[in-house]
Amino acid sequence: MFDNQNAGFYTLKVEGGESIDLKEGDIDAAVFKVDSPDDADAKSNKMGIILEVSGKILQGKNENETKKLAKWALVPSGAKDVERRVTVELVKASKVIRQYSFSHAFVVDYTESINEDGAGTFNLFIKQNKTVSGGKVTVEGGYDK
């Protein structure tokens, strides 16, 4: 049986422009994807790096932080704060299991659904700008928090 007391949790930090900080209990899942062109016959330098983060909108807990996510999604192309530094961590038993860091992330898609009680869910899809010189994505983990 699943032991919830030993379950891990995610955090999300967005820096640049308006900072966003989602904490334990706000995020349900994170999916990291390296997307090469479908017609590639060999390793391609034109791969896209995508992170999907899904979580909860909880009235009285994180509605201001999730509202900032929605506002970031509305920032138009070319604006100075359209790209931001993003770090997502999965922590379990005081260990960082995985840390994804994007140096120049932008929002590809954002959805949220909220009921009349102010509770709901969100899905954030971000991508690294691959045209930025010096921009990078790192994957770390396996160390104490």
Residue pairs with C-beta under 8 A, 6 or more apart in sequence:
6 92
6 93
7 92
8 90
8 91
8 92
8 93
8 97
9 24
9 25
9 27
9 90
9 91
9 92
10 22
10 24
10 26
10 27
10 28
10 29
10 30
10 53
10 55
10 88
10 89
10 90
10 91
11 21
11 22
11 23
11 24
11 27
11 87
11 88
11 89
11 91
12 20
12 21
12 22
12 26
12 27
12 53
12 86
12 87
12 88
13 19
13 20
13 21
13 22
13 86
13 87
13 88
14 20
14 21
14 68
14 69
14 72
14 84
14 85
14 86
14 105
15 84
15 85
15 86
16 81
16 83
16 84
16 85
17 72
17 75
17 80
17 81
17 84
18 68
18 71
18 72
18 81
20 65
20 68
20 69
20 72
21 65
22 55
22 62
22 65
22 66
23 62
24 91
25 56
25 58
25 61
26 55
26 56
26 58
26 61
26 62
26 65
26 66
27 53
27 54
27 55
27 56
27 88
28 54
28 55
28 56
28 121
29 52
29 53
29 54
29 55
30 51
30 52
30 53
30 54
30 88
30 90
30 100
31 51
31 52
32 49
32 50
32 51
32 98
32 100
32 139
33 49
33 50
33 51
33 52
34 47
34 48
34 49
34 50
35 47
35 48
35 49
35 50
36 43
36 44
36 46
36 47
37 44
37 46
37 47
40 46
46 130
47 130
48 127
48 128
48 130
49 102
49 127
49 128
49 130
49 137
50 108
50 125
50 126
50 127
51 86
51 88
51 100
51 102
51 105
51 125
51 126
51 127
52 123
52 124
52 125
53 88
53 123
53 124
53 126
54 121
54 122
54 123
54 124
55 66
55 121
55 122
56 62
56 119
56 120
56 121
56 122
57 63
57 66
57 112
57 114
57 118
57 119
57 120
57 121
57 122
58 119
59 117
59 118
59 119
60 118
63 118
66 112
66 122
69 107
69 110
69 112
69 122
69 124
70 110
70 112
70 122
72 81
72 84
72 107
72 110
73 107
73 109
73 110
73 124
75 81
75 82
75 107
76 82
82 106
83 104
83 105
83 106
83 129
83 132
84 104
84 105
84 106
85 101
85 102
85 103
85 104
85 105
86 100
86 101
86 102
86 105
86 126
87 99
87 100
87 101
87 102
88 99
88 100
89 96
89 98
89 99
89 100
90 96
90 97
90 98
90 99
90 141
91 97
91 145
94 144
94 145
95 142
95 143
95 144
95 145
96 140
96 141
96 142
96 143
96 144
96 145
97 141
97 142
98 139
98 140
98 141
99 138
99 139
99 140
99 141
100 137
100 138
100 139
101 137
101 138
101 140
102 126
102 128
102 137
103 128
103 132
103 134
103 135
103 136
103 137
104 128
104 129
104 132
104 135
105 126
105 127
105 128
105 129
106 126
106 127
106 129
107 124
107 125
107 126
108 125
108 126
108 127
109 123
109 124
109 125
110 122
110 123
110 124
110 125
111 122
111 123
112 120
112 121
112 122
112 123
113 120
113 121
113 122
114 120
128 135
128 136
128 137
129 135
